[in-house]
Amino acid sequence: MADEPLVLGIETSCDETGVGIVRGHTLLADAVASSVDEHARYGGVVPEVASRAHLEAMVPTIERALKDAGVAASDLDGIAVTAGPGLAGALLVGVSAAKAYAYALGKPLYGVNHLASHICVDQLEHGALPEPTMALLVSGGHSSLLLSSDITSDVRPLGATIDDAAGEAFDKVARVLNLGFPGGPVIDRYAREGDPDAIAFPRGLTGPRDAPYDFSFSGLKTAVARWIEAKRNAGEEVPVADVAASFQEAVVDVLTRKAVRACRDEGVDHLMIGGGVAANSRLRAMAEARCEAAGITLRVPRPKLCTDNGAMVAALGAEMVSRDRAPSDWDLSADSSLPVTEPHVPGASHTHGHTHDHVHETSAENLYS
């Protein structure tokens, strides 16, 4: 185990300041500072508020992770950071911090992709990813079906949301129901007391001529809002639990149906589900039932590893080190729309055997102790 790479990962793509430390496939620390309460009064994430919160939380969260892992910063083999996609200002805080620590420590820097990290985190729970792996990523900003034959270099998008992602739809429906923010956990909670068949909400992009792997939840969100509005206009009480359950069922039905179809079409016998919405209890239950019926092995990390965290970034960083991928250059920048086809951002100037020599030259004496 001591021979496996020890990597610190920094995640600041949205409102979570996550710092994780991983040795190979073993999670040593997962420290998170969330600013979700600061955004709740606005009903959604405010980019400037998120950036300021990351700035304030960064150093204490890194120090907490190092303490939890029982390692010194000088022991690290690399620093990984989310370079995109995400909120530009929030990403910049993380990238800047990662550069500072990597430079001070004389360690290689790895700018990695947020979505690829959500896939790679499953290695901390269930061991090495099978190749190829089909991944269904569902979060506030993304609903994607991805096929990966090598998580460090080859991730191919099969389908994505064309409007609202699943997580966004949960937040917007929760707002219409006056349930607060974020919407995912509270709708999941109410749905357990409701009837998922009470209301026939639409399933977007499931017709024979629709794109087989793309997602659309905007129409569903609108249908729910109009149904609630009609009830209120008629002076009737809105059955919150039934609305939550029926809405959730429509989302989960589409997600799992398309994921299983993609596995069958591509001849892949493993499905990994990641992203914040993967913590949803109904999604897990339906995916498990449909995968079992189709002879597909389902891999879903525990809920804490599904939401944004530094552990997933560290996991992908450790994979980059173990597979000898080129580190990033010092001109690494945050890219709010970094495509998933780029699992990491390698430095153009690096050649095998000479990576980051300039780092060690300029910081021969450790600047961080």
C-alpha positions as CSV (number, residue, x, y, z in Angstrom):
1,M,0.0,0.0,0.0
2,A,2.9,2.4,0.7
3,D,3.9,2.1,-2.9
4,E,0.5,3.5,-4.1
5,P,0.4,7.2,-4.9
6,L,-0.7,9.5,-2.1
7,V,-2.7,12.4,-3.6
8,L,-4.6,15.4,-2.3
9,G,-7.6,16.5,-4.2
10,I,-9.4,19.9,-4.2
11,E,-12.9,20.3,-5.4
12,T,-14.6,23.8,-5.7
13,S,-16.8,23.6,-8.8
14,C,-20.0,24.8,-7.0
15,D,-20.8,25.4,-3.3
16,E,-18.8,22.6,-1.6
17,T,-15.2,23.2,-0.6
18,G,-14.0,19.6,-0.7
19,V,-10.5,18.3,0.1
20,G,-9.8,14.6,0.0
21,I,-6.7,12.5,0.5
22,V,-6.3,9.1,-1.2
23,R,-3.6,6.4,-1.3
24,G,-4.3,4.4,-4.4
25,H,-7.9,3.2,-4.0
26,T,-8.0,3.8,-0.3
27,L,-9.7,6.9,1.1
28,L,-7.8,8.5,4.0
29,A,-9.6,11.8,4.4
30,D,-12.7,13.5,3.1
31,A,-13.1,17.0,4.5
32,V,-16.0,19.2,3.2
33,A,-17.0,22.8,4.0
34,S,-20.4,23.6,2.6
35,S,-21.9,27.0,1.9
36,V,-25.3,25.6,1.1
37,D,-27.0,27.4,4.0
38,E,-25.7,30.8,2.7
39,H,-27.4,30.1,-0.7
40,A,-30.7,28.7,0.7
41,R,-32.2,32.2,1.2
42,Y,-31.7,32.9,-2.5
43,G,-33.2,29.6,-3.6
44,G,-30.1,28.6,-5.5
45,V,-26.3,28.9,-5.7
46,V,-25.0,32.5,-6.0
47,P,-21.6,32.3,-7.7
48,E,-20.0,35.2,-5.9
49,V,-21.1,33.9,-2.5
50,A,-19.7,30.5,-3.4
51,S,-16.3,31.9,-4.5
52,R,-15.9,33.9,-1.2
53,A,-16.9,30.9,0.9
54,H,-14.3,28.7,-0.9
55,L,-11.6,31.4,-0.3
56,E,-12.4,31.4,3.4
57,A,-12.7,27.7,3.8
58,M,-9.7,26.5,1.7
59,V,-6.8,26.5,4.1
60,P,-8.7,25.2,7.1
61,T,-10.2,22.4,5.1
62,I,-6.8,21.3,3.6
63,E,-5.3,21.3,7.1
64,R,-8.2,19.3,8.5
65,A,-7.8,16.7,5.7
66,L,-4.1,16.4,6.3
67,K,-4.8,15.9,10.0
68,D,-7.6,13.4,9.4
69,A,-5.3,11.4,7.1
70,G,-2.4,11.5,9.5
71,V,0.0,12.6,6.8
72,A,2.3,15.6,6.2
73,A,1.9,17.7,3.1
74,S,5.5,16.8,2.2
75,D,4.4,13.1,2.0
76,L,2.1,13.8,-1.0
77,D,2.9,12.5,-4.4
78,G,0.7,15.0,-6.2
79,I,-2.0,17.7,-6.0
80,A,-5.2,17.2,-8.0
81,V,-7.8,19.9,-8.6
82,T,-11.1,20.2,-10.5
83,A,-10.3,22.4,-13.5
84,G,-13.9,22.3,-14.8
85,P,-16.7,22.2,-15.6
86,G,-18.3,24.4,-12.9
87,L,-18.7,28.0,-11.8
88,A,-15.8,29.9,-13.2
89,G,-15.1,32.0,-10.0
90,A,-15.4,29.0,-7.7
91,L,-13.1,26.9,-9.9
92,L,-10.5,29.6,-9.9
93,V,-10.2,29.5,-6.2
94,G,-9.5,25.8,-6.2
95,V,-7.1,26.0,-9.1
96,S,-5.2,28.8,-7.5
97,A,-4.9,27.0,-4.2
98,A,-3.7,23.8,-5.9
99,K,-1.1,25.7,-7.8
100,A,0.2,27.4,-4.6
101,Y,0.5,24.1,-2.7
102,A,2.0,22.2,-5.6
103,Y,4.6,24.9,-6.2
104,A,5.4,25.3,-2.5
105,L,5.7,21.5,-2.0
106,G,7.5,20.8,-5.3
107,K,4.8,18.3,-6.3
108,P,3.2,17.6,-9.7
109,L,-0.1,19.4,-10.4
110,Y,-3.1,17.6,-12.0
111,G,-6.1,19.6,-13.3
112,V,-8.9,17.0,-13.7
113,N,-12.4,16.9,-15.0
114,H,-15.3,17.1,-12.5
115,L,-17.5,14.6,-14.3
116,A,-14.7,12.0,-14.7
117,S,-14.0,12.4,-11.0
118,H,-17.6,11.5,-10.2
119,I,-17.0,8.2,-12.1
120,C,-13.6,7.5,-10.5
121,V,-14.7,8.0,-6.9
122,D,-16.4,4.6,-7.1
123,Q,-13.0,3.0,-7.0
124,L,-12.8,4.0,-3.4
125,E,-15.9,2.0,-2.7
126,H,-15.8,-1.0,-5.0
127,G,-12.2,-1.3,-6.3
128,A,-10.9,-0.8,-9.8
129,L,-13.4,0.3,-12.4
130,P,-14.1,-2.4,-15.1
131,E,-13.1,-1.3,-18.6
132,P,-15.3,-0.3,-20.2
133,T,-17.6,1.3,-17.7
134,M,-21.0,2.8,-18.4
135,A,-21.7,5.8,-16.1
136,L,-24.9,7.6,-15.4
137,L,-24.1,11.0,-13.9
138,V,-26.9,12.9,-12.4
139,S,-26.5,16.2,-10.4
140,G,-27.7,19.8,-10.2
141,G,-25.8,20.7,-13.4
142,H,-25.5,17.5,-15.3
143,S,-27.5,14.5,-16.5
144,S,-25.1,12.4,-18.7
145,L,-24.6,8.9,-20.0
146,L,-20.8,8.3,-20.4
147,L,-18.8,5.3,-21.7
148,S,-15.3,5.1,-20.4
149,S,-12.6,2.6,-21.5
150,D,-9.9,4.4,-19.5
151,I,-11.0,7.0,-16.9
152,T,-7.7,8.9,-17.3
153,S,-7.8,9.3,-21.1
154,D,-11.0,8.0,-22.8
155,V,-14.5,9.1,-21.7
156,R,-17.1,9.2,-24.5
157,P,-20.5,11.0,-24.0
158,L,-23.5,9.0,-25.3
159,G,-26.1,11.4,-24.1
160,A,-26.8,14.5,-22.0
161,T,-29.5,16.8,-20.8
162,I,-30.7,19.3,-23.4
163,D,-32.3,21.6,-20.9
164,D,-32.7,21.2,-17.1
165,A,-30.6,18.6,-15.4
166,A,-32.3,16.2,-13.0
167,G,-31.0,18.1,-10.0
168,E,-32.2,21.4,-11.3
169,A,-35.7,20.0,-11.8
170,F,-35.7,18.7,-8.2
171,D,-34.7,22.2,-6.9
172,K,-37.4,24.0,-9.1
173,V,-40.2,21.6,-8.1
174,A,-39.3,21.9,-4.4
175,R,-39.4,25.7,-4.8
176,V,-43.0,25.5,-6.3
177,L,-44.0,23.3,-3.4
178,N,-42.4,25.7,-0.9
179,L,-40.1,23.0,0.4
180,G,-36.9,25.0,0.4
181,F,-33.4,24.5,-1.1
182,P,-31.8,22.2,-2.0
183,G,-34.7,20.2,-3.4
184,G,-33.3,16.7,-3.8
185,P,-33.2,15.5,-0.2
186,V,-36.5,17.1,0.8
187,I,-38.4,15.7,-2.2
188,D,-36.9,12.3,-1.6
189,R,-38.1,12.5,2.0
190,Y,-41.7,13.6,1.1
191,A,-41.9,11.0,-1.7
192,R,-41.5,8.1,0.7
193,E,-45.0,9.0,2.2
194,G,-46.6,9.6,-1.3
195,D,-48.0,7.5,-4.1
196,P,-45.7,7.4,-7.2
197,D,-48.7,6.5,-9.4
198,A,-51.0,9.2,-8.1
199,I,-50.3,11.6,-11.0
200,A,-49.3,10.7,-14.5
201,F,-46.5,13.2,-15.2
202,P,-44.8,13.1,-18.6
203,R,-41.5,11.2,-19.4
204,G,-39.4,13.5,-21.6
205,L,-37.6,12.2,-24.7
206,T,-38.9,8.7,-24.5
207,G,-40.7,8.5,-27.9
208,P,-39.5,6.2,-30.7
209,R,-38.0,9.1,-32.7
210,D,-36.4,10.9,-29.7
211,A,-32.6,10.8,-29.0
212,P,-32.2,7.5,-27.1
213,Y,-29.7,8.7,-24.6
214,D,-30.5,12.4,-24.2
215,F,-32.5,13.8,-21.3
216,S,-35.1,16.6,-20.9
217,F,-36.7,17.5,-17.6
218,S,-37.8,21.1,-18.4
219,G,-41.2,19.9,-19.7
220,L,-41.7,17.7,-16.6
221,K,-40.9,20.6,-14.3
222,T,-43.4,22.8,-16.1
223,A,-46.1,20.1,-16.0
224,V,-45.7,19.7,-12.3
225,A,-45.8,23.5,-11.8
226,R,-49.0,23.8,-13.9
227,W,-50.7,20.9,-12.0
228,I,-49.9,22.5,-8.7
229,E,-51.1,25.9,-10.0
230,A,-54.4,24.4,-11.1
231,K,-55.0,22.8,-7.7
232,R,-54.3,26.1,-5.9
233,N,-56.5,28.1,-8.3
234,A,-59.4,25.7,-7.6
235,G,-58.9,26.2,-3.9
236,E,-57.9,22.7,-3.3
237,E,-55.1,21.4,-1.1
238,V,-52.0,20.3,-2.9
239,P,-51.1,16.7,-1.9
240,V,-47.3,17.4,-1.5
241,A,-46.3,13.8,-0.8
242,D,-48.1,12.5,-3.9
243,V,-46.7,15.3,-6.1
244,A,-43.2,14.6,-4.8
245,A,-43.5,10.9,-5.3
246,S,-45.0,11.1,-8.8
247,F,-42.5,13.7,-10.0
248,Q,-39.6,11.7,-8.6
249,E,-40.9,8.5,-10.2
250,A,-41.0,10.3,-13.6
251,V,-37.4,11.4,-13.3
252,V,-36.0,8.1,-12.0
253,D,-38.0,6.1,-14.6
254,V,-36.4,8.0,-17.5
255,L,-32.9,7.9,-16.0
256,T,-32.8,4.2,-15.3
257,R,-34.6,3.2,-18.5
258,K,-32.1,5.0,-20.7
259,A,-29.1,3.9,-18.7
260,V,-30.0,0.2,-19.0
261,R,-30.7,0.6,-22.7
262,A,-27.3,2.2,-23.2
263,C,-25.6,-0.8,-21.4
264,R,-27.5,-3.3,-23.6
265,D,-26.8,-1.4,-26.9
266,E,-23.1,-1.0,-26.1
267,G,-22.7,-4.5,-24.7
268,V,-21.5,-3.3,-21.3
269,D,-22.4,-5.4,-18.2
270,H,-21.6,-2.8,-15.5
271,L,-23.4,0.5,-14.7
272,M,-22.0,3.1,-12.4
273,I,-24.2,5.9,-11.1
274,G,-22.7,9.0,-9.6
275,G,-23.4,12.7,-8.9
276,G,-25.5,14.3,-6.2
277,V,-28.9,12.8,-7.4
278,A,-27.4,9.3,-7.1
279,A,-28.0,9.7,-3.3
280,N,-31.8,9.6,-4.1
281,S,-33.2,6.4,-2.5
282,R,-35.8,5.8,-5.3
283,L,-33.1,6.1,-8.0
284,R,-31.0,3.5,-6.2
285,A,-33.9,1.1,-5.7
286,M,-35.2,1.3,-9.3
287,A,-31.7,1.1,-10.8
288,E,-31.0,-2.0,-8.7
289,A,-34.2,-3.7,-9.8
290,R,-33.8,-2.9,-13.5
291,C,-30.1,-3.8,-13.6
292,E,-30.7,-7.1,-11.9
293,A,-33.4,-7.9,-14.4
294,A,-31.1,-7.1,-17.3
295,G,-28.1,-9.0,-15.9
296,I,-26.1,-5.8,-15.3
297,T,-23.9,-5.2,-12.3
298,L,-24.7,-1.9,-10.6
299,R,-22.1,0.2,-8.8
300,V,-23.2,3.2,-6.7
301,P,-20.9,4.8,-4.1
302,R,-22.3,5.6,-0.7
303,P,-24.3,8.9,-0.7
304,K,-21.5,11.1,0.8
305,L,-19.2,10.2,-2.1
306,C,-22.0,10.9,-4.7
307,T,-22.2,14.6,-3.8
308,D,-19.3,16.9,-4.7
309,N,-16.2,16.1,-2.6
310,G,-12.5,16.3,-2.7
311,A,-12.1,12.5,-2.4
312,M,-13.3,12.0,-6.0
313,V,-10.7,14.5,-7.3
314,A,-8.0,12.8,-5.3
315,A,-9.1,9.4,-6.6
316,L,-8.7,10.5,-10.2
317,G,-5.5,12.3,-9.4
318,A,-4.1,9.0,-7.9
319,E,-5.1,7.2,-11.1
320,M,-3.3,9.8,-13.1
321,V,-0.1,9.3,-11.1
322,S,-0.3,5.5,-11.1
323,R,-0.8,5.4,-14.9
324,D,2.0,7.9,-15.4
325,R,-0.1,10.6,-17.0
326,A,1.6,14.0,-17.7
327,P,1.0,16.6,-15.0
328,S,-0.5,20.0,-15.8
329,D,1.5,23.1,-16.6
330,W,1.6,26.2,-14.4
331,D,-0.6,28.0,-16.9
332,L,-3.5,25.6,-16.0
333,S,-6.7,27.6,-16.0
334,A,-10.2,27.0,-14.8
335,D,-12.5,26.0,-17.7
336,S,-16.2,26.3,-16.8
337,S,-17.2,24.3,-19.8
338,L,-14.4,21.7,-19.9
339,P,-15.7,18.8,-22.0
340,V,-15.9,15.4,-20.4
341,T,-13.8,14.0,-23.3
342,E,-10.9,15.7,-21.5
343,P,-10.6,13.7,-18.2
344,H,-7.5,15.8,-17.3
345,V,-5.6,18.8,-18.6
346,P,-2.0,17.7,-19.3
347,G,0.8,20.1,-19.7
348,A,2.1,20.5,-23.3
349,S,5.7,21.0,-22.1
350,H,6.1,17.8,-20.2
351,T,8.0,14.9,-21.5
352,H,8.4,11.5,-19.9
353,G,11.1,11.6,-17.2
354,H,11.2,15.3,-17.0
355,T,7.9,16.3,-15.4
356,H,8.0,19.3,-13.2
357,D,11.8,19.6,-13.1
358,H,11.3,23.3,-13.0
359,V,9.2,23.0,-9.9
360,H,12.0,21.3,-8.0
361,E,14.5,23.8,-9.3
362,T,12.6,26.8,-8.1
363,S,11.5,25.3,-4.8
364,A,14.4,23.1,-3.9
365,E,13.8,24.2,-0.3
366,N,10.3,23.4,0.7
367,L,8.2,26.5,1.1
368,Y,5.5,24.6,3.0
369,S,6.2,22.8,6.2
